[in-house]
């Protein structure tokens, strides 16, 4: 049997300038159980929050107000629920973790994801460190 020899050279430079693709890095978020949930083009901490429930707002459709975020969402759809809000009701189509069923977020139209103008991520539902509880996971727990 002939011997296969392969040769390769790896070159790197500490003087190289960062490229546009390396500067536009993606952020990965996990459920508290460690399951991959979300990869997005911007930090969730820098995105706006909804005033009604402090959920993080991810724009999923381009509109006059701005472009859609680039993201991949890994969660399981649930049946809709109806919430009573000030001035009326709101129908939420919620999503949960495929591994542990923790509620991750919701949108206001039926699945699939990105069929609504916005996807909302519950505060404290995801973390950037796999297996680590996010600092805001228990915010509002003692509110009555």
Secondary structure, DSSP 8 states (H G I E B T S, - for coil): -------------TT----HHHHS--EEEEETTS-EEEEESS-GGGS-B-TTT--EEEE-S-BTTB----EEE--EE---EEEEETTEEEEEEEEE-TTT--EEEEESS-SSTTSSSEEEE-TTSEESSTT---TTTTTTTT--
